[in-house]
Amino acid sequence: MILNIIFSFNRALQLDYLLQSSLKHFKTPTKIVILYHTTGLHKEGYDLLKKKYADKNVIFCERKHVLLDFSFLKTIRTRTSLRFFLNKNLLNKKGDNFKGLLQKIMRKSNCEFVMFNTDDGVFFNDVTVPEEVFDTIRKNPENASYRLYVGDNLEGHPDYLENKGNYYQWDYYTDRETHHWSFPFSVDATVYHTKGLLKHLERVLYHNPVTLEDKGFHYMRKNKLMRIGLSPIKSSLVATKLNRVSQDSLNPTIHIKPEFLNEKFLDGYTLDLVIPEKIDNANIVPSEIYLVKGNHKELIYSLDDNGKKIQGLLGVEGAKEQLE
């Protein structure tokens, strides 16, 4: 079974859409845990989500403010790591237990495999992980992963991908150019061995999902870990660039305010995105965005020149370009 840990902040409506797509398309058994935090009225949105998914075995774990996250103690070896700890945790009035809580969830899980997701993702294809993939990761717990958001339908897929019949395999360190097939660690729809990954996350400095991916990527690359890349033939997930909630990222979006979407969610609306039939990028601007309540369907966005410009900025590097 795969432990699916979804990171979420102030995007209950978008998280609802991801959950619906995950429950619909994921055919391999998963256990879903929402690792979230909120501000203001967004808390009511997550309270509504808890009620909505009470019978779906979806677990909600809220990040909490702490004076000291003891999980950092294993990471403090240099002055740089000490400064990071002081600035992001001990001396930070908004510091919380993200690192310690994430590692606790993984440690206490009985799932052999783990996958992270962020709340702006959408599964658009059915997912059945081949047994050969599980066997490869099991035999290489610190050096193999299965990435669901890439496939040969994406622009820029390299010619060194090895077709194994129902999945691709490659070496993440074949080239140094930054793209999805040379990026050995991601917090989006990538399946890892739980214990194999946890062993190294305990040594990595991070305090939220953005720094988890940034620091995790550099740690893996420095130590030449997660060398074996695996993926489906066609990708199964896209990130939808509706908005940005993290101040640690500068990725372009179409800026649909999370506060507006939360108000609509509390009023009983759900999200409906028109995903392009041809997916050639792991990050997209939807063609149309609707809010739905009963028989009422309200169009709130249609792809315009600004959206096309944003889409044009989402190259083969996708969301990763800001991490370099």
Secondary structure, DSSP 8 states (H G I E B T S, - for coil): -EEEEEEEES-HHHHHHHHHHHHHHB-S-EEEEEEEE--TTHHHHHHHHHHHTTTTT-EEEE--B-S--GGGGGT--SHHHHHHHIIIIIT-TT-BSHHHHHHHHHHH---SEEEEEETTEEE-S-B---HHHHHHHHHSTTTEEEETT--TTSTT--TT-EE-SSSEEEETTS--S-SGGG----SSSEEEEHHHHHHHHTTS--SSHHHHHHHHHHHHHHTT-S-EEEE-SS--EEEE-S----TT---------HHHHHHHHHTT-EEEEE--SS---SEE--SEEEEEETTEEEEEEE--HHHHHHHHH--TTGGGGGG-
